[in-house]
Amino acid sequence: MDGDATGPLPEEEFMRALYREHAGALLGFVLNLVGGDRYLAEDVVQETLLRAWKSAGRLDPAARSLRPWLVTVARRIVIDGHRSRQSRPPEAPPAALDQLPAEDELDRSLRLMTISDALGDLTEAHRQVLIETYFAGRTVNEAADELGVPPGTVRSRVFYALRALRNALEERGVTTS
């Protein structure tokens, strides 16, 4: 933003000069304070220069150097940032987030937990027939042999077990639409 036709505003020129003269040295100083984290160092330098801009009316541009004031402000910003990070719970490192199950795995786990809970509402005979046919993947004849009942009984129990399971799931808020 330029002022009038005579050139930039004095405040703008002050900030440009401040940046030209001190930003590089300030960045090097802050990089050492923050352990080489360039992004954090750049944020600190930006915040330091912003505070200098806000305090421009109180700073003496004719002073021999503003660098001691800037270094003190930057050091305090780093210290304040460190203290605020210490006062809140630590953030999970990205590697820990990679170990979390994906959303579809979570949905699957929740569905299985709900179905398992609903199976507990069924009679033992209904639960067994569903486990043998749906979860173990057996045919009606194989399930009949395993359970020691006729195939027609397995078919009948599957029909009534599925109806009871549907009702148990609806009671838990699971809809079949």
Secondary structure, DSSP 8 states (H G I E B T S, - for coil): -B-STT-B-HHHHHHHHHHHHHHHHHHHHHHHHTTT-HHHHHHHHHHHHHHHHHTTTTS-TTSS-SHHHHHHHHHHHHHHHHHHHHHS-----HHHHHTS--HHHHHHHHHHHHHHHHHTTS-HHHHHHHIIIIIS---HHHHHHHHTS-HHHHHHHHHHHHHHHHHHHHHTT----
